Amino acid sequence: MKSQISRVFRNKISRFGILAIILIPCMEILQLSADIYEDSYLAEAFFLSASTIGHVTQIILLWFLPLYLLVICSDDPIQDKKTGVRDIWISKLGKKKYFFVKLKTSFIVSFSVIFLALTVNFLINSLFFDMAGFSSANNYDGVSGEAFIKKQVESPYLSIFFFSLVTSFFAGLIGVAGTCFSMLTYDKKITYPVTFAFWYILISNKGSVMYLFQPFAEYGLDTLLPIFITSTLAFLVLYILTYLHEVKINEI
């Protein structure tokens, strides 16, 4: 797996994708630094808090997240198939181990890149915005998730860390999903739109997975936990089906 991870960082296109993911959250600082946001606090300025008008940077990164991750690492099986490296790896490792190495690599790289981007965003914002938690303008009384939000407000930086982990976790899941679709199709023209469509279903329905990425929002645990469970199960079903197809059925 170390060789697979090092392969990602040796690839120029992968490095460009990683750089893009790190820079996009930082672009928001330009908007936050404008006069309209001059009184923002660090917790409000954090990328996932979505404080800016239009949430443009969140849309650019989070809505199209699977496409970045495919470029970085999730379309590796397609490259392996085209170059013949896949057969060499399978002869050395076996199909089962090759399958799990690809999935673990995708999860680790995808998780780490997003977590790094969010950490860099938080650290840079800490140089520009007040370290206090929130401005007095924030009032969450009477909203549906009031109790949960108040706990977040009481410990804003712990909340930021927690939501960063959740966001990175789902980045890992969609990275693995991209690898699964790559193994099922071995065709970029199919893999990219199918992976995006899978993600779009998760982010566009009534119980959008995007709710899990935003701290200090109005959603309580009664809303967030079912979304977390059902979304995670959707990914697990895809992984199991891919495993059955690639490792079990194709062995016959």
Secondary structure by P-SEA (a helix, b strand, c coil): caaaaaaaaacaaaaaaaaaaaaaaaaacccccccccccccccccccccccccccccccccccaaaaaaaacccaaaaaaaaaaaaaaaaaaccaaaaaaaaaaaaaaaaaaaaaaaaaaaaaaaaacccccccccccccccccaaaaaaaaaacaaaaaaaaaaaaaaaaaaaaaaaaaaaaaccccccaaaaaaaaaaaaacccccccccccccccccccccaaaaaaaaaaaaaaaaaaaaaccccccc
